Amino acid sequence: MSIQDIIEGKKQWRAHLARVKALPPDYQIVYKEMQKYLFKVGPVSLLDESLLPGIVDFFEEGVAEGKGVLELVGSDVAAFCDDLIKDSPTYADAYQESMGGGSGTTRK
């Protein structure tokens, strides 16, 4: 990764955060909780793909339609996040595999 890539990544992240700050306060709170949860669970593709920007797109559409944030995600935000990443490998999965999950050996 070059210096230019890092600078471009920072610009994109700052633009993303500006979009989050433009959301209504209740949307911002739910977004931050989702972000915290997703960073904790650790889907491998979190930063490589458009998961977080996609959530902001989804929220912006909800705001435009005049919907409340809980109308969009439901009352269980963690379950909503789990549904978003259900087919994505997590760092915990990768760790389990590295600890011998894929080798076919049994430990005693």
FENTA-V8545 format. One record per pair of residues at least 24 apart in sequence whose C-alpha atoms are under 6 Angstrom apart, sorted by the first residue. I is the first residue (numbers start at 0). J is the second residue. Records with the same first field share a line. If there is no record, write none. Layout:
I: J + J
//
This chain:
26: 68
41: 89 + 90
42: 88 + 89
43: 88 + 89 + 90
//
